Structures are given as structure tokens and as C-alpha cells.
């Protein structure tokens, strides 16, 4: 199948669709290591254009500024399709890479509380790489290449405690997550991933200081590594988040509930803020 021809045909359908052509653009622009000075090589940029062909179909493309040097700045084209089928809902989100013509993405089928997701990749040995089945608190994943299974289940032990268990046949691993609600302002999450020599345990506490401020310290028991996040609510649905990792970096991010509002992020190595990476993003509708 010529997937490029299929997607080009979908894009051409926009011109004949009985609706206004009003694309949405999601723009992200940044600069790496601003301490070394502004330069064209340090600029990063991503652009996603998306438009509705119909109520069931959206098409678009992704542009990557860094790929411009390789001759083709268009990273991929995509199509998102929603349809009713056999009493359920089918949603397909497929992207085709312009570099190698790889078609990949997810096809999801929902019916009566059951969800089946097929992850497809046209360049893989098996076009369907894995299949996920979710029913209530249980989720199973079958990997077609290795024929291995992953299982996931969660349960409420009481009104304040939830237990999540994940097991992978492929790497013979298990993961245990316990979420406990201590009081109106405090939640605790314990993660354990048993290994040959240790439990791989970490503890994260979420503490609401007031209506606008929340702190989230996290401690890794094996490495004795402590990190912390501070989240502050701002005006107009914005939030500011500071993530501090004394061994590595500090990140400052401002986000908004409104996609048409500016968001930004600064990431810097710990102790050397001059080498920060900066990125700003916003969505535009035409």
C-alpha cells in the first residue's frame, strides 16, 4: 500500500470538504544553552498544523526546525479518524514519518467498558506490534514479536488506599505502587520494583500548603537521592512548577489550562544556570 498517496488524498479532501478550512497551529520555539550566546545552531522549533476534513477526520503535519539541515523539515504527516463500528467507537491516530515512510500509531476500539488498542508499525516484522486489552481494573498487553504478556491490575484496599500491580513476562519484572490519602492535604505514593539486590523503592509525598501552593518531595531509598517539586497556582488558569534535583538540574515551567495561552520552560544544570535551555509554546487557531 502506498501510504504517502493515501495521506495526500486525505489532505486534498480538505479542499472539497463542506466546511471552512480553519487550521490549528501548535508552535514551540526554544534555544539550547543560552549561556553560550544566541546562534542559529542553538535554535529549536516545532510546528504542528492540524485541520478538520470532517467531524470524523483530521489531517495535519509536523515540522521540525532541526531537520531543516537534513533537507526535509517536515517530520511527519498524520491523520486522526473517529468512526462508529459494530456498536462501538473506533479511533485511529496514525503518523507517517517522511524520512523512512514508516506508518505508526494506535487504533483503539471501545465498546461497553472494554477497550482494545492495537499499536501498529508498518516497518516492523509484525505490522501489529502489540495489543492491549483493558476491562475495568485489569489491563493485559500482548507483544506479537516476543509473544510475551504484561499484566496490570489496580484495586482499592480501602477508602484511602489504592494498590497498583504491574508484571512483565518479557523482563521478568514486577512493579508495585501504593497510593495512600493521609488527610485532606497529604497524599503518599510508594513505588517498589523488586530486583536481584534491592527493592528499588521510592517514596513521594504530596503536601498542599494552602489553596495555591503544593510541594512534592521524592526520596529514592536505594540511591538516597532527594528531589522536590513546588507547584503554585497563578491567575487565569496558569500554574508554575519548579523541579529541583540537586544532583542534576533545576526546571521552571509555566503552563496554562488554555492551549491558546503561552507556556514556557527553562531547564538548567544544577549550579550553572547560564547553560539553561529555554522553550516557549502556544496554540493558534485561524
C-alpha positions as CSV (number, residue, x, y, z in Angstrom):
1,X,0.0,0.0,0.0
2,X,1.3,3.5,-0.9
3,X,0.7,5.2,2.5
4,X,2.0,8.5,1.2
5,X,-0.6,8.5,-1.6
6,X,-3.4,7.7,1.0
7,X,-2.4,10.7,3.2
8,X,-2.0,13.1,0.3
9,X,-5.5,12.1,-0.8
10,X,-6.8,12.8,2.7
11,X,-5.2,16.2,2.7
12,X,-6.7,17.0,-0.7
13,X,-10.1,16.2,0.7
14,X,-9.8,19.4,2.8
15,X,-10.4,21.5,-0.3
16,X,-13.7,19.8,-1.2
17,X,-15.0,19.4,2.4
18,X,-18.2,21.3,3.1
19,X,-16.7,23.5,5.9
20,X,-14.3,26.4,6.3
21,X,-10.6,25.5,6.2
22,X,-9.5,26.7,9.6
23,X,-6.2,25.0,10.7
24,X,-4.9,25.0,14.2
25,X,-1.1,25.6,14.7
26,X,0.8,24.5,17.8
27,X,4.1,26.3,17.9
28,X,7.1,25.6,20.1
29,X,10.3,27.7,19.8
30,X,13.4,27.4,22.0
31,X,17.2,27.8,22.3
32,X,19.7,25.4,23.8
33,X,22.4,26.6,26.2
34,X,21.7,30.3,26.1
35,X,24.9,30.9,28.2
36,X,26.9,30.3,25.1
37,X,25.2,33.1,23.3
38,X,22.3,33.2,20.8
39,X,23.0,31.4,17.5
40,X,21.1,29.8,14.7
41,X,22.5,26.4,15.6
42,X,21.1,26.6,19.1
43,X,17.5,27.4,17.9
44,X,15.0,24.6,18.2
45,X,11.5,24.8,16.8
46,X,8.5,22.5,16.3
47,X,5.3,23.3,14.4
48,X,2.1,21.1,14.2
49,X,-0.6,22.1,11.7
50,X,-4.0,20.3,12.0
51,X,-7.3,20.8,10.2
52,X,-10.7,19.1,10.2
53,X,-11.7,17.5,7.0
54,X,-15.0,16.4,8.6
55,X,-16.4,15.6,12.0
56,X,-14.7,12.2,11.8
57,X,-11.3,13.1,10.2
58,X,-8.5,15.4,11.0
59,X,-5.2,15.7,9.0
60,X,-2.0,17.6,9.6
61,X,1.7,17.7,9.5
62,X,4.6,18.1,12.0
63,X,7.6,20.4,11.2
64,X,10.9,20.1,12.9
65,X,13.4,23.1,12.6
66,X,16.4,20.9,13.4
67,X,15.6,18.6,10.5
68,X,15.8,21.5,8.0
69,X,19.6,20.9,7.8
70,X,18.9,17.4,6.5
71,X,16.8,18.7,3.6
72,X,13.3,17.9,4.8
73,X,12.0,19.9,7.7
74,X,8.6,18.1,7.6
75,X,8.9,15.4,10.2
76,X,5.7,13.6,9.6
77,X,2.1,13.8,8.3
78,X,-0.8,12.4,10.3
79,X,-4.5,11.5,10.2
80,X,-6.9,11.1,13.1
81,X,-10.1,9.2,12.4
82,X,-13.1,8.5,14.5
83,X,-15.9,6.2,13.5
84,X,-18.8,4.1,14.8
85,X,-18.4,0.4,14.2
86,X,-20.1,-2.8,15.4
87,X,-21.8,-1.0,18.2
88,X,-18.5,0.6,19.4
89,X,-16.2,3.5,18.8
90,X,-13.0,3.3,16.6
91,X,-10.3,5.9,16.9
92,X,-7.2,5.8,14.8
93,X,-4.2,8.1,15.3
94,X,-1.6,7.4,12.6
95,X,1.6,9.2,11.7
96,X,3.8,8.7,8.7
97,X,7.4,9.6,9.0
98,X,8.7,11.5,5.9
99,X,12.2,10.1,6.5
100,X,11.5,6.4,6.1
101,X,7.8,6.3,5.1
102,X,7.1,4.5,8.4
103,X,3.4,4.5,9.3
104,X,2.9,4.0,13.0
105,X,0.3,4.8,15.6
106,X,-2.7,3.4,17.6
107,X,-6.0,2.0,16.6
108,X,-8.5,2.0,19.5
109,X,-11.8,0.2,19.8
110,X,-14.2,1.0,22.8
111,X,-17.4,-0.9,23.5
112,X,-19.3,-1.5,26.7
113,X,-16.5,-0.6,29.0
114,X,-13.9,-2.7,27.1
115,X,-11.0,-1.1,25.3
116,X,-8.7,-2.7,22.7
117,X,-5.7,-0.8,21.4
118,X,-3.5,-2.1,18.5
119,X,-0.1,-0.4,18.2
120,X,0.9,-0.6,14.5
121,X,4.2,-0.1,12.7
122,X,4.5,-0.7,9.0
123,X,8.3,-1.2,9.3
124,X,8.2,-3.8,12.0
125,X,8.3,-7.6,11.3
126,X,4.7,-7.7,12.6
127,X,2.7,-4.8,11.5
128,X,0.7,-5.0,14.8
129,X,3.5,-4.7,17.4
130,X,1.3,-5.2,20.5
131,X,-2.3,-5.4,21.5
132,X,-3.7,-4.0,24.8
133,X,-7.0,-5.1,26.4
134,X,-8.4,-3.1,29.2
135,X,-11.5,-4.1,31.2
136,X,-12.3,-2.3,34.4
137,X,-9.3,-2.5,36.7
138,X,-7.4,-5.1,34.6
139,X,-5.1,-4.5,31.6
140,X,-3.2,-7.0,29.5
141,X,-0.7,-6.4,26.8
142,X,0.4,-9.0,24.2
143,X,3.7,-8.3,22.3
144,X,3.5,-10.1,19.0
145,X,7.2,-10.2,18.3
146,X,8.3,-11.9,21.6
147,X,4.9,-13.4,22.4
148,X,5.2,-12.1,25.9
149,X,2.5,-10.7,28.2
150,X,2.3,-7.7,30.5
151,X,-0.4,-7.7,33.2
152,X,-1.6,-4.7,35.2
153,X,-4.3,-4.5,37.9
154,X,-5.4,-2.0,40.5
155,X,-7.7,-2.2,43.5
156,X,-8.9,0.0,46.3
157,X,-7.9,-1.6,49.6
158,X,-10.0,0.9,51.5
159,X,-11.4,4.4,51.0
160,X,-7.9,6.0,51.3
161,X,-5.6,3.4,49.8
162,X,-5.2,2.2,46.2
163,X,-2.8,-0.7,45.1
164,X,-1.4,-1.0,41.5
165,X,0.5,-4.1,40.4
166,X,2.3,-4.5,37.1
167,X,4.1,-7.7,35.9
168,X,6.1,-8.1,32.7
169,X,6.8,-11.6,31.3
170,X,9.5,-10.3,28.9
171,X,11.9,-9.0,31.5
172,X,10.5,-11.0,34.5
173,X,9.9,-7.8,36.4
174,X,7.2,-6.7,38.8
175,X,6.2,-3.2,39.9
176,X,4.1,-2.3,43.0
177,X,2.6,1.2,43.5
178,X,0.7,2.2,46.7
179,X,-1.2,5.4,46.8
180,X,-2.5,6.5,50.3
181,X,-4.5,9.5,51.2
182,X,-3.3,10.5,54.7
183,X,-5.6,13.6,55.2
184,X,-7.2,16.4,53.3
185,X,-3.8,17.9,52.4
186,X,-1.4,15.0,52.3
187,X,-1.0,12.0,49.9
188,X,1.8,9.4,49.8
189,X,2.9,7.3,46.9
190,X,5.2,4.3,47.4
191,X,6.8,2.6,44.4
192,X,8.7,-0.7,44.6
193,X,10.3,-2.6,41.8
194,X,12.0,-5.7,43.3
195,X,15.3,-6.6,41.8
196,X,18.1,-9.0,42.4
197,X,19.8,-6.9,45.1
198,X,17.2,-4.3,46.3
199,X,13.5,-3.3,46.3
200,X,14.1,-0.3,44.0
201,X,11.8,1.7,46.3
202,X,10.9,5.4,46.3
203,X,8.5,7.5,48.3
204,X,6.8,10.7,47.1
205,X,4.7,12.9,49.4
206,X,2.3,15.5,48.0
207,X,1.6,18.2,50.6
208,X,-0.9,21.1,49.9
209,X,0.4,24.0,51.9
210,X,-2.6,26.2,51.0
211,X,-5.0,26.8,48.2
212,X,-2.3,27.9,45.8
213,X,0.9,26.1,46.8
214,X,1.8,22.4,46.8
215,X,5.2,20.7,47.5
216,X,6.2,17.2,46.3
217,X,9.4,15.8,47.8
218,X,10.5,12.4,46.4
219,X,13.1,10.2,48.0
220,X,14.8,7.2,46.3
221,X,15.7,4.8,49.1
222,X,18.5,2.9,47.2
223,X,20.4,5.8,45.8
224,X,19.5,8.1,48.8
225,X,18.5,10.7,46.2
226,X,16.1,13.5,47.1
227,X,14.3,15.7,44.6
228,X,11.5,18.1,45.1
229,X,8.8,19.9,43.1
230,X,6.9,23.1,44.1
231,X,3.7,23.8,42.3
232,X,2.0,27.2,42.5
233,X,-1.3,28.2,41.0
234,X,-1.3,31.5,39.1
235,X,-4.0,33.7,37.7
236,X,-6.1,32.8,34.6
237,X,-5.7,29.0,35.0
238,X,-1.9,29.1,34.9
239,X,0.5,27.1,37.1
240,X,4.2,27.4,37.8
241,X,6.2,24.3,38.6
242,X,9.8,24.3,39.9
243,X,11.6,20.9,39.9
244,X,14.8,20.7,41.8
245,X,17.3,17.8,41.5
246,X,20.4,18.8,43.4
247,X,22.5,16.1,41.6
248,X,21.5,17.2,38.1
249,X,19.2,20.1,37.3
250,X,16.5,22.7,38.1
251,X,13.5,23.2,35.8
252,X,11.0,26.1,35.9
253,X,7.8,25.6,33.9
254,X,4.8,27.8,33.4
255,X,1.7,26.1,31.9
256,X,-1.9,27.0,31.2
257,X,-5.2,25.2,31.0
258,X,-5.9,27.3,27.9
259,X,-3.9,25.9,24.9
260,X,-4.2,29.4,23.3
261,X,-2.1,30.8,26.1
262,X,1.7,31.0,26.2
263,X,3.6,28.3,28.2
264,X,7.3,28.2,28.8
265,X,10.1,26.1,30.3
266,X,13.6,26.8,31.5
267,X,15.9,23.8,32.2
268,X,19.4,24.4,33.6
269,X,22.2,22.2,35.1
270,X,22.4,22.5,38.8
271,X,24.9,25.2,39.8
272,X,25.2,26.5,36.3
273,X,22.1,28.5,35.4
274,X,23.8,30.2,32.5
275,X,23.7,27.0,30.4
276,X,19.9,26.9,30.5
277,X,17.7,25.7,27.7
278,X,14.6,27.8,27.0
279,X,11.4,26.9,25.2
280,X,8.0,28.7,24.8
281,X,4.9,27.2,23.2
282,X,1.4,28.3,22.1
283,X,-1.5,27.1,20.0
284,X,-3.1,29.4,17.4
285,X,-6.4,28.9,15.7
286,X,-7.2,30.6,12.3
